[in-house]
Amino acid sequence: MENKFGLSGFIDDDNSNWEKVGEGVKRKIMGFNKDLMMAVVEFKKGSVGYLHKHIHSQVSFIAKGSVEVTINMEKKKLKQGDVFFIEPNIEHGVLALEDSTLVDAFTPYREDFISS
């Protein structure tokens, strides 16, 4: 259900809309309020979540596939079931080694995801 600040309660995956956010990358917001946001991000093999940083803490769960994650210029291959955690203002990015799905949680919520 939509509330004055976001999405809460029961959120039906089938009724959540995908947004294209890059070549071979799409995202949908699955719930948020001012303190927390969860999003699902799908990457086609070879697609890139370019290096970036933001003020939010982020934890990402690899729900499907495998990715090469860069955090502060250090690279590591992660597979389904693995997690990476990003402190605020740390540069990071992802390369999909195969079709992959990540579940991202942010605190506070990503205003830029809502206004884009």
A tleap script that builds the chain and sets N, CA, C and O, in Angstrom:
source leaprc.protein.ff14SB
mol = sequence {
  NMET GLU ASN LYS PHE GLY LEU SER GLY PHE
  ILE ASP ASP ASP ASN SER ASN TRP GLU LYS
  VAL GLY GLU GLY VAL LYS ARG LYS ILE MET
  GLY PHE ASN LYS ASP LEU MET MET ALA VAL
  VAL GLU PHE LYS LYS GLY SER VAL GLY TYR
  LEU HIE LYS HIE ILE HIE SER GLN VAL SER
  PHE ILE ALA LYS GLY SER VAL GLU VAL THR
  ILE ASN MET GLU LYS LYS LYS LEU LYS GLN
  GLY ASP VAL PHE PHE ILE GLU PRO ASN ILE
  GLU HIE GLY VAL LEU ALA LEU GLU ASP SER
  THR LEU VAL ASP ALA PHE THR PRO TYR ARG
  GLU ASP PHE ILE SER CSER
}
set mol.1.N position { 0.846 -1.173 0.000 }
set mol.1.CA position { 0.000 0.000 0.000 }
set mol.1.C position { 0.888 1.231 0.000 }
set mol.1.O position { 1.967 1.231 0.592 }
set mol.2.N position { 0.428 2.276 -0.666 }
set mol.2.CA position { 1.175 3.526 -0.633 }
set mol.2.C position { 0.772 4.300 0.604 }
set mol.2.O position { -0.410 4.405 0.933 }
set mol.3.N position { 1.774 4.844 1.289 }
set mol.3.CA position { 1.490 5.714 2.415 }
set mol.3.C position { 2.000 7.102 2.074 }
set mol.3.O position { 2.443 7.330 0.948 }
set mol.4.N position { 1.952 8.026 3.004 }
set mol.4.CA position { 2.365 9.394 2.670 }
set mol.4.C position { 3.848 9.483 2.342 }
set mol.4.O position { 4.305 10.479 1.781 }
set mol.5.N position { 4.604 8.440 2.694 }
set mol.5.CA position { 6.034 8.523 2.465 }
set mol.5.C position { 6.592 7.418 1.583 }
set mol.5.O position { 7.771 7.471 1.233 }
set mol.6.N position { 5.795 6.413 1.206 }
set mol.6.CA position { 6.363 5.359 0.392 }
set mol.6.C position { 5.440 4.183 0.206 }
set mol.6.O position { 4.232 4.343 0.037 }
set mol.7.N position { 6.027 2.980 0.239 }
set mol.7.CA position { 5.297 1.733 0.071 }
set mol.7.C position { 5.465 0.899 1.322 }
set mol.7.O position { 6.587 0.692 1.783 }
set mol.8.N position { 4.360 0.416 1.880 }
set mol.8.CA position { 4.451 -0.420 3.072 }
set mol.8.C position { 3.320 -1.433 3.059 }
set mol.8.O position { 2.465 -1.414 2.174 }
set mol.9.N position { 3.322 -2.317 4.046 }
set mol.9.CA position { 2.318 -3.364 4.102 }
set mol.9.C position { 2.682 -4.493 3.156 }
set mol.9.O position { 3.860 -4.804 2.982 }
set mol.10.N position { 1.679 -5.108 2.544 }
set mol.10.CA position { 1.908 -6.198 1.607 }
set mol.10.C position { 2.153 -5.620 0.222 }
set mol.10.O position { 1.356 -4.824 -0.275 }
set mol.11.N position { 3.253 -6.019 -0.396 }
set mol.11.CA position { 3.625 -5.490 -1.707 }
set mol.11.C position { 3.716 -6.670 -2.671 }
set mol.11.O position { 4.560 -7.550 -2.507 }
set mol.12.N position { 2.853 -6.681 -3.661 }
set mol.12.CA position { 2.732 -7.767 -4.627 }
set mol.12.C position { 3.767 -7.581 -5.741 }
set mol.12.O position { 3.755 -6.570 -6.444 }
set mol.13.N position { 4.650 -8.548 -5.895 }
set mol.13.CA position { 5.680 -8.489 -6.925 }
set mol.13.C position { 5.077 -8.262 -8.307 }
set mol.13.O position { 5.623 -7.494 -9.100 }
set mol.14.N position { 3.967 -8.915 -8.601 }
set mol.14.CA position { 3.345 -8.803 -9.918 }
set mol.14.C position { 2.848 -7.398 -10.225 }
set mol.14.O position { 2.697 -7.036 -11.392 }
set mol.15.N position { 2.594 -6.609 -9.197 }
set mol.15.CA position { 2.098 -5.244 -9.395 }
set mol.15.C position { 3.185 -4.184 -9.236 }
set mol.15.O position { 2.898 -2.987 -9.268 }
set mol.16.N position { 4.421 -4.621 -9.066 }
set mol.16.CA position { 5.535 -3.680 -8.945 }
set mol.16.C position { 6.130 -3.444 -10.331 }
set mol.16.O position { 6.327 -4.386 -11.098 }
set mol.17.N position { 6.409 -2.199 -10.642 }
set mol.17.CA position { 6.878 -1.838 -11.984 }
set mol.17.C position { 8.397 -1.809 -12.082 }
set mol.17.O position { 9.084 -1.293 -11.200 }
set mol.18.N position { 8.904 -2.373 -13.171 }
set mol.18.CA position { 10.334 -2.317 -13.473 }
set mol.18.C position { 10.659 -0.975 -14.111 }
set mol.18.O position { 9.855 -0.408 -14.851 }
set mol.19.N position { 11.851 -0.480 -13.811 }
set mol.19.CA position { 12.367 0.748 -14.414 }
set mol.19.C position { 13.721 0.416 -15.016 }
set mol.19.O position { 14.588 -0.129 -14.332 }
set mol.20.N position { 13.911 0.740 -16.294 }
set mol.20.CA position { 15.217 0.535 -16.922 }
set mol.20.C position { 16.170 1.585 -16.377 }
set mol.20.O position { 15.877 2.779 -16.428 }
set mol.21.N position { 17.325 1.141 -15.850 }
set mol.21.CA position { 18.270 2.076 -15.242 }
set mol.21.C position { 19.646 2.021 -15.892 }
set mol.21.O position { 20.579 2.673 -15.423 }
set mol.22.N position { 19.779 1.252 -16.960 }
set mol.22.CA position { 21.035 1.138 -17.682 }
set mol.22.C position { 20.887 0.059 -18.735 }
set mol.22.O position { 19.877 -0.644 -18.779 }
set mol.23.N position { 21.892 -0.070 -19.579 }
set mol.23.CA position { 21.861 -1.097 -20.609 }
set mol.23.C position { 21.900 -2.470 -19.956 }
set mol.23.O position { 22.902 -2.841 -19.345 }
set mol.24.N position { 20.808 -3.228 -20.080 }
set mol.24.CA position { 20.724 -4.560 -19.493 }
set mol.24.C position { 20.460 -4.566 -17.996 }
set mol.24.O position { 20.611 -5.600 -17.346 }
set mol.25.N position { 20.063 -3.410 -17.434 }
set mol.25.CA position { 19.823 -3.307 -15.991 }
set mol.25.C position { 18.433 -2.719 -15.759 }
set mol.25.O position { 18.072 -1.691 -16.333 }
set mol.26.N position { 17.652 -3.400 -14.896 }
set mol.26.CA position { 16.354 -2.859 -14.512 }
set mol.26.C position { 16.164 -3.033 -13.017 }
set mol.26.O position { 16.767 -3.905 -12.391 }
set mol.27.N position { 15.292 -2.164 -12.444 }
set mol.27.CA position { 15.123 -2.126 -10.993 }
set mol.27.C position { 13.655 -1.905 -10.670 }
set mol.27.O position { 12.925 -1.247 -11.411 }
set mol.28.N position { 13.241 -2.475 -9.538 }
set mol.28.CA position { 11.927 -2.134 -9.007 }
set mol.28.C position { 12.030 -1.965 -7.501 }
set mol.28.O position { 12.732 -2.706 -6.814 }
set mol.29.N position { 11.309 -0.965 -7.013 }
set mol.29.CA position { 11.275 -0.662 -5.587 }
set mol.29.C position { 10.232 -1.571 -4.959 }
set mol.29.O position { 9.100 -1.643 -5.436 }
set mol.30.N position { 10.608 -2.265 -3.891 }
set mol.30.CA position { 9.705 -3.221 -3.262 }
set mol.30.C position { 9.140 -2.738 -1.937 }
set mol.30.O position { 8.231 -3.371 -1.399 }
set mol.31.N position { 9.640 -1.653 -1.400 }
set mol.31.CA position { 9.103 -1.085 -0.172 }
set mol.31.C position { 10.055 -0.033 0.357 }
set mol.31.O position { 11.271 -0.145 0.200 }
set mol.32.N position { 9.495 0.993 0.988 }
set mol.32.CA position { 10.363 2.002 1.595 }
set mol.32.C position { 9.570 2.919 2.508 }
set mol.32.O position { 8.351 3.059 2.401 }
set mol.33.N position { 10.317 3.534 3.407 }
set mol.33.CA position { 9.882 4.703 4.152 }
set mol.33.C position { 11.104 5.598 4.252 }
set mol.33.O position { 12.101 5.338 3.578 }
set mol.34.N position { 11.062 6.630 5.059 }
set mol.34.CA position { 12.201 7.566 5.077 }
set mol.34.C position { 13.487 6.946 5.601 }
set mol.34.O position { 14.572 7.464 5.334 }
set mol.35.N position { 13.387 5.849 6.341 }
set mol.35.CA position { 14.565 5.253 6.964 }
set mol.35.C position { 15.165 4.071 6.204 }
set mol.35.O position { 16.334 3.743 6.407 }
set mol.36.N position { 14.387 3.429 5.335 }
set mol.36.CA position { 14.827 2.172 4.731 }
set mol.36.C position { 14.153 1.973 3.385 }
set mol.36.O position { 12.994 2.340 3.190 }
set mol.37.N position { 14.913 1.375 2.445 }
set mol.37.CA position { 14.364 1.044 1.127 }
set mol.37.C position { 14.914 -0.296 0.683 }
set mol.37.O position { 16.080 -0.612 0.919 }
set mol.38.N position { 14.049 -1.092 0.026 }
set mol.38.CA position { 14.492 -2.333 -0.597 }
set mol.38.C position { 14.140 -2.290 -2.072 }
set mol.38.O position { 13.039 -1.893 -2.452 }
set mol.39.N position { 15.099 -2.707 -2.903 }
set mol.39.CA position { 14.889 -2.753 -4.348 }
set mol.39.C position { 15.433 -4.070 -4.877 }
set mol.39.O position { 16.368 -4.644 -4.318 }
set mol.40.N position { 14.830 -4.540 -5.968 }
set mol.40.CA position { 15.328 -5.704 -6.694 }
set mol.40.C position { 15.925 -5.179 -7.987 }
set mol.40.O position { 15.307 -4.372 -8.681 }
set mol.41.N position { 17.143 -5.644 -8.314 }
set mol.41.CA position { 17.826 -5.189 -9.519 }
set mol.41.C position { 18.214 -6.417 -10.341 }
set mol.41.O position { 18.849 -7.341 -9.833 }
set mol.42.N position { 17.827 -6.413 -11.612 }
set mol.42.CA position { 18.190 -7.500 -12.514 }
set mol.42.C position { 19.229 -7.007 -13.503 }
set mol.42.O position { 19.097 -5.929 -14.082 }
set mol.43.N position { 20.269 -7.818 -13.688 }
set mol.43.CA position { 21.353 -7.531 -14.618 }
set mol.43.C position { 21.413 -8.631 -15.665 }
set mol.43.O position { 21.423 -9.812 -15.316 }
set mol.44.N position { 21.453 -8.271 -16.929 }
set mol.44.CA position { 21.755 -9.232 -17.983 }
set mol.44.C position { 23.264 -9.488 -17.982 }
set mol.44.O position { 24.042 -8.611 -17.607 }
set mol.45.N position { 23.676 -10.681 -18.397 }
set mol.45.CA position { 25.101 -11.017 -18.456 }
set mol.45.C position { 25.864 -9.919 -19.194 }
set mol.45.O position { 25.469 -9.491 -20.278 }
set mol.46.N position { 26.966 -9.471 -18.584 }
set mol.46.CA position { 27.819 -8.450 -19.183 }
set mol.46.C position { 27.408 -7.027 -18.874 }
set mol.46.O position { 28.153 -6.097 -19.182 }
set mol.47.N position { 26.250 -6.828 -18.277 }
set mol.47.CA position { 25.834 -5.461 -17.961 }
set mol.47.C position { 26.562 -4.962 -16.715 }
set mol.47.O position { 27.074 -5.736 -15.907 }
set mol.48.N position { 26.584 -3.639 -16.598 }
set mol.48.CA position { 27.414 -2.992 -15.586 }
set mol.48.C position { 26.587 -2.037 -14.731 }
set mol.48.O position { 25.798 -1.242 -15.241 }
set mol.49.N position { 26.787 -2.133 -13.430 }
set mol.49.CA position { 26.360 -1.099 -12.503 }
set mol.49.C position { 27.608 -0.258 -12.265 }
set mol.49.O position { 28.468 -0.629 -11.466 }
set mol.50.N position { 27.707 0.866 -12.954 }
set mol.50.CA position { 28.948 1.651 -12.985 }
set mol.50.C position { 29.394 2.118 -11.611 }
set mol.50.O position { 28.580 2.271 -10.701 }
set mol.51.N position { 30.697 2.343 -11.468 }
set mol.51.CA position { 31.261 2.831 -10.207 }
set mol.51.C position { 30.565 4.126 -9.803 }
set mol.51.O position { 30.415 5.045 -10.608 }
set mol.52.N position { 30.148 4.179 -8.553 }
set mol.52.CA position { 29.461 5.348 -8.018 }
set mol.52.C position { 29.568 5.304 -6.500 }
set mol.52.O position { 30.029 4.313 -5.933 }
set mol.53.N position { 29.149 6.360 -5.853 }
set mol.53.CA position { 29.056 6.388 -4.394 }
set mol.53.C position { 27.877 7.265 -4.005 }
set mol.53.O position { 27.421 8.101 -4.785 }
set mol.54.N position { 27.393 7.060 -2.791 }
set mol.54.CA position { 26.242 7.795 -2.290 }
set mol.54.C position { 26.307 7.856 -0.776 }
set mol.54.O position { 27.128 7.182 -0.154 }
set mol.55.N position { 25.446 8.661 -0.188 }
set mol.55.CA position { 25.475 8.891 1.265 }
set mol.55.C position { 24.819 7.770 2.059 }
set mol.55.O position { 24.828 7.793 3.290 }
set mol.56.N position { 24.255 6.797 1.370 }
set mol.56.CA position { 23.482 5.734 2.017 }
set mol.56.C position { 24.350 4.540 2.379 }
set mol.56.O position { 25.316 4.236 1.680 }
set mol.57.N position { 24.011 3.863 3.466 }
set mol.57.CA position { 24.544 2.525 3.714 }
set mol.57.C position { 23.755 1.588 2.819 }
set mol.57.O position { 22.559 1.783 2.602 }
set mol.58.N position { 24.433 0.560 2.295 }
set mol.58.CA position { 23.788 -0.376 1.371 }
set mol.58.C position { 24.247 -1.787 1.687 }
set mol.58.O position { 25.431 -2.025 1.923 }
set mol.59.N position { 23.308 -2.722 1.689 }
set mol.59.CA position { 23.636 -4.138 1.753 }
set mol.59.C position { 22.942 -4.797 0.574 }
set mol.59.O position { 21.765 -4.544 0.315 }
set mol.60.N position { 23.682 -5.653 -0.149 }
set mol.60.CA position { 23.160 -6.292 -1.351 }
set mol.60.C position { 23.335 -7.801 -1.252 }
set mol.60.O position { 24.414 -8.303 -0.938 }
set mol.61.N position { 22.239 -8.513 -1.529 }
set mol.61.CA position { 22.188 -9.975 -1.508 }
set mol.61.C position { 22.104 -10.460 -2.950 }
set mol.61.O position { 21.239 -10.018 -3.706 }
set mol.62.N position { 22.996 -11.363 -3.330 }
set mol.62.CA position { 22.952 -11.922 -4.680 }
set mol.62.C position { 21.937 -13.067 -4.650 }
set mol.62.O position { 22.224 -14.159 -4.158 }
set mol.63.N position { 20.748 -12.795 -5.184 }
set mol.63.CA position { 19.653 -13.766 -5.154 }
set mol.63.C position { 19.767 -14.788 -6.280 }
set mol.63.O position { 19.266 -15.906 -6.166 }
set mol.64.N position { 20.431 -14.396 -7.372 }
set mol.64.CA position { 20.573 -15.285 -8.523 }
set mol.64.C position { 21.814 -14.871 -9.291 }
set mol.64.O position { 22.103 -13.680 -9.413 }
set mol.65.N position { 22.550 -15.846 -9.811 }
set mol.65.CA position { 23.666 -15.559 -10.702 }
set mol.65.C position { 24.978 -15.308 -9.984 }
set mol.65.O position { 25.190 -15.745 -8.853 }
set mol.66.N position { 25.855 -14.588 -10.679 }
set mol.66.CA position { 27.147 -14.217 -10.107 }
set mol.66.C position { 27.577 -12.876 -10.680 }
set mol.66.O position { 27.266 -12.539 -11.822 }
set mol.67.N position { 28.298 -12.121 -9.862 }
set mol.67.CA position { 28.729 -10.775 -10.224 }
set mol.67.C position { 30.157 -10.546 -9.744 }
set mol.67.O position { 30.624 -11.183 -8.800 }
set mol.68.N position { 30.832 -9.626 -10.413 }
set mol.68.CA position { 32.115 -9.130 -9.918 }
set mol.68.C position { 31.827 -7.770 -9.299 }
set mol.68.O position { 31.367 -6.851 -9.976 }
set mol.69.N position { 32.100 -7.657 -8.019 }
set mol.69.CA position { 31.819 -6.427 -7.282 }
set mol.69.C position { 33.138 -5.692 -7.043 }
set mol.69.O position { 34.140 -6.300 -6.665 }
set mol.70.N position { 33.122 -4.394 -7.267 }
set mol.70.CA position { 34.271 -3.541 -6.964 }
set mol.70.C position { 33.888 -2.643 -5.801 }
set mol.70.O position { 32.878 -1.941 -5.853 }
set mol.71.N position { 34.701 -2.668 -4.752 }
set mol.71.CA position { 34.522 -1.785 -3.611 }
set mol.71.C position { 35.870 -1.122 -3.350 }
set mol.71.O position { 36.855 -1.796 -3.048 }
set mol.72.N position { 35.906 0.211 -3.468 }
set mol.72.CA position { 37.166 0.953 -3.284 }
set mol.72.C position { 38.300 0.353 -4.101 }
set mol.72.O position { 39.411 0.182 -3.600 }
set mol.73.N position { 38.019 0.034 -5.352 }
set mol.73.CA position { 38.983 -0.491 -6.333 }
set mol.73.C position { 39.407 -1.945 -6.080 }
set mol.73.O position { 40.220 -2.482 -6.833 }
set mol.74.N position { 38.875 -2.586 -5.039 }
set mol.74.CA position { 39.122 -4.013 -4.812 }
set mol.74.C position { 37.992 -4.802 -5.461 }
set mol.74.O position { 36.817 -4.491 -5.266 }
set mol.75.N position { 38.356 -5.838 -6.243 }
set mol.75.CA position { 37.359 -6.634 -6.964 }
set mol.75.C position { 37.245 -8.021 -6.364 }
set mol.75.O position { 38.232 -8.612 -5.926 }
set mol.76.N position { 36.003 -8.537 -6.350 }
set mol.76.CA position { 35.770 -9.895 -5.858 }
set mol.76.C position { 34.559 -10.467 -6.578 }
set mol.76.O position { 33.564 -9.773 -6.790 }
set mol.77.N position { 34.653 -11.745 -6.954 }
set mol.77.CA position { 33.522 -12.440 -7.567 }
set mol.77.C position { 32.626 -12.994 -6.467 }
set mol.77.O position { 33.094 -13.664 -5.546 }
set mol.78.N position { 31.332 -12.706 -6.575 }
set mol.78.CA position { 30.348 -13.195 -5.620 }
set mol.78.C position { 29.290 -13.989 -6.369 }
set mol.78.O position { 29.000 -13.708 -7.531 }
set mol.79.N position { 28.717 -14.979 -5.700 }
set mol.79.CA position { 27.727 -15.862 -6.307 }
set mol.79.C position { 26.432 -15.821 -5.508 }
set mol.79.O position { 26.337 -15.182 -4.460 }
set mol.80.N position { 25.442 -16.524 -6.037 }
set mol.80.CA position { 24.152 -16.611 -5.373 }
set mol.80.C position { 24.331 -16.959 -3.902 }
set mol.80.O position { 25.060 -17.891 -3.562 }
set mol.81.N position { 23.668 -16.209 -3.037 }
set mol.81.CA position { 23.742 -16.417 -1.597 }
set mol.81.C position { 24.748 -15.521 -0.894 }
set mol.81.O position { 24.698 -15.378 0.327 }
set mol.82.N position { 25.668 -14.912 -1.650 }
set mol.82.CA position { 26.661 -14.013 -1.059 }
set mol.82.C position { 26.068 -12.613 -0.870 }
set mol.82.O position { 25.031 -12.273 -1.439 }
set mol.83.N position { 26.759 -11.817 -0.056 }
set mol.83.CA position { 26.309 -10.464 0.295 }
set mol.83.C position { 27.508 -9.525 0.258 }
set mol.83.O position { 28.632 -9.931 0.551 }
set mol.84.N position { 27.263 -8.264 -0.103 }
set mol.84.CA position { 28.275 -7.225 0.121 }
set mol.84.C position { 27.618 -6.037 0.807 }
set mol.84.O position { 26.436 -5.756 0.606 }
set mol.85.N position { 28.414 -5.344 1.623 }
set mol.85.CA position { 27.936 -4.212 2.420 }
set mol.85.C position { 28.768 -2.987 2.063 }
set mol.85.O position { 29.995 -3.060 1.999 }
set mol.86.N position { 28.100 -1.868 1.833 }
set mol.86.CA position { 28.760 -0.622 1.448 }
set mol.86.C position { 28.481 0.441 2.507 }
set mol.86.O position { 27.326 0.756 2.794 }
set mol.87.N position { 29.533 0.983 3.075 }
set mol.87.CA position { 29.399 2.132 3.977 }
set mol.87.C position { 29.122 3.382 3.139 }
set mol.87.O position { 29.402 3.387 1.940 }
set mol.88.N position { 28.578 4.440 3.745 }
set mol.88.CA position { 28.325 5.676 3.000 }
set mol.88.C position { 29.592 6.227 2.346 }
set mol.88.O position { 30.684 6.153 2.908 }
set mol.89.N position { 29.419 6.778 1.148 }
set mol.89.CA position { 30.468 7.475 0.398 }
set mol.89.C position { 31.638 6.592 -0.014 }
set mol.89.O position { 32.746 7.091 -0.209 }
set mol.90.N position { 31.412 5.294 -0.148 }
set mol.90.CA position { 32.436 4.359 -0.631 }
set mol.90.C position { 32.117 4.025 -2.088 }
set mol.90.O position { 30.993 3.635 -2.403 }
set mol.91.N position { 33.100 4.175 -2.975 }
set mol.91.CA position { 32.884 3.894 -4.393 }
set mol.91.C position { 32.716 2.392 -4.617 }
set mol.91.O position { 33.466 1.582 -4.072 }
set mol.92.N position { 31.714 2.036 -5.433 }
set mol.92.CA position { 31.423 0.629 -5.693 }
set mol.92.C position { 30.706 0.478 -7.035 }
set mol.92.O position { 30.142 1.434 -7.566 }
set mol.93.N position { 30.741 -0.748 -7.571 }
set mol.93.CA position { 30.064 -1.051 -8.825 }
set mol.93.C position { 29.984 -2.557 -9.011 }
set mol.93.O position { 30.561 -3.319 -8.236 }
set mol.94.N position { 29.266 -2.979 -10.042 }
set mol.94.CA position { 28.988 -4.395 -10.277 }
set mol.94.C position { 29.114 -4.695 -11.769 }
set mol.94.O position { 28.708 -3.890 -12.607 }
set mol.95.N position { 29.678 -5.857 -12.092 }
set mol.95.CA position { 29.681 -6.410 -13.444 }
set mol.95.C position { 28.991 -7.765 -13.370 }
set mol.95.O position { 29.397 -8.624 -12.587 }
set mol.96.N position { 27.952 -7.967 -14.175 }
set mol.96.CA position { 27.222 -9.239 -14.165 }
set mol.96.C position { 27.994 -10.286 -14.968 }
set mol.96.O position { 28.199 -10.125 -16.171 }
set mol.97.N position { 28.417 -11.347 -14.302 }
set mol.97.CA position { 29.136 -12.428 -14.966 }
set mol.97.C position { 28.178 -13.388 -15.661 }
set mol.97.O position { 28.585 -14.161 -16.528 }
set mol.98.N position { 26.909 -13.335 -15.278 }
set mol.98.CA position { 25.812 -14.066 -15.907 }
set mol.98.C position { 24.546 -13.305 -15.567 }
set mol.98.O position { 24.591 -12.351 -14.790 }
set mol.99.N position { 23.409 -13.710 -16.135 }
set mol.99.CA position { 22.156 -13.072 -15.744 }
set mol.99.C position { 22.038 -13.171 -14.227 }
set mol.99.O position { 22.160 -14.260 -13.667 }
set mol.100.N position { 21.801 -12.052 -13.564 }
set mol.100.CA position { 21.854 -12.010 -12.100 }
set mol.100.C position { 20.764 -11.122 -11.533 }
set mol.100.O position { 20.292 -10.192 -12.186 }
set mol.101.N position { 20.374 -11.428 -10.296 }
set mol.101.CA position { 19.398 -10.619 -9.560 }
set mol.101.C position { 19.984 -10.278 -8.197 }
set mol.101.O position { 20.442 -11.162 -7.474 }
set mol.102.N position { 19.969 -9.004 -7.852 }
set mol.102.CA position { 20.408 -8.536 -6.543 }
set mol.102.C position { 19.227 -7.940 -5.796 }
set mol.102.O position { 18.344 -7.332 -6.400 }
set mol.103.N position { 19.215 -8.115 -4.489 }
set mol.103.CA position { 18.253 -7.458 -3.621 }
set mol.103.C position { 19.049 -6.452 -2.795 }
set mol.103.O position { 19.909 -6.827 -1.997 }
set mol.104.N position { 18.752 -5.176 -2.997 }
set mol.104.CA position { 19.483 -4.082 -2.348 }
set mol.104.C position { 18.635 -3.459 -1.255 }
set mol.104.O position { 17.440 -3.232 -1.443 }
set mol.105.N position { 19.249 -3.182 -0.112 }
set mol.105.CA position { 18.599 -2.426 0.955 }
set mol.105.C position { 19.454 -1.194 1.242 }
set mol.105.O position { 20.681 -1.275 1.295 }
set mol.106.N position { 18.794 -0.060 1.424 }
set mol.106.CA position { 19.468 1.216 1.665 }
set mol.106.C position { 18.892 1.879 2.900 }
set mol.106.O position { 17.698 1.777 3.182 }
set mol.107.N position { 19.768 2.566 3.636 }
set mol.107.CA position { 19.320 3.430 4.706 }
set mol.107.C position { 20.155 4.703 4.667 }
set mol.107.O position { 21.380 4.616 4.588 }
set mol.108.N position { 19.533 5.892 4.720 }
set mol.108.CA position { 18.101 6.089 4.567 }
set mol.108.C position { 17.676 5.727 3.144 }
set mol.108.O position { 18.501 5.285 2.344 }
set mol.109.N position { 16.402 5.912 2.829 }
set mol.109.CA position { 15.900 5.558 1.502 }
set mol.109.C position { 16.572 6.405 0.424 }
set mol.109.O position { 17.103 7.479 0.708 }
set mol.110.N position { 16.545 5.914 -0.812 }
set mol.110.CA position { 17.153 6.610 -1.954 }
set mol.110.C position { 16.132 7.540 -2.589 }
set mol.110.O position { 15.338 7.126 -3.434 }
set mol.111.N position { 16.159 8.792 -2.177 }
set mol.111.CA position { 15.260 9.797 -2.772 }
set mol.111.C position { 15.397 9.843 -4.278 }
set mol.111.O position { 14.407 10.013 -4.990 }
set mol.112.N position { 16.635 9.690 -4.775 }
set mol.112.CA position { 16.875 9.767 -6.211 }
set mol.112.C position { 16.180 8.633 -6.970 }
set mol.112.O position { 15.884 8.797 -8.154 }
set mol.113.N position { 15.914 7.503 -6.340 }
set mol.113.CA position { 15.186 6.426 -6.993 }
set mol.113.C position { 13.712 6.794 -7.171 }
set mol.113.O position { 13.079 6.368 -8.136 }
set mol.114.N position { 13.178 7.567 -6.263 }
set mol.114.CA position { 11.767 7.926 -6.294 }
set mol.114.C position { 11.524 9.083 -7.261 }
set mol.114.O position { 10.507 9.115 -7.954 }
set mol.115.N position { 12.444 10.016 -7.305 }
set mol.115.CA position { 12.251 11.204 -8.143 }
set mol.115.C position { 12.686 10.980 -9.586 }
set mol.115.O position { 12.436 11.829 -10.441 }
set mol.116.N position { 13.344 9.831 -9.876 }
set mol.116.CA position { 13.809 9.610 -11.249 }
set mol.116.C position { 12.755 8.990 -12.123 }
set mol.116.O position { 12.999 8.744 -13.304 }
savepdb mol mol.pdb
quit
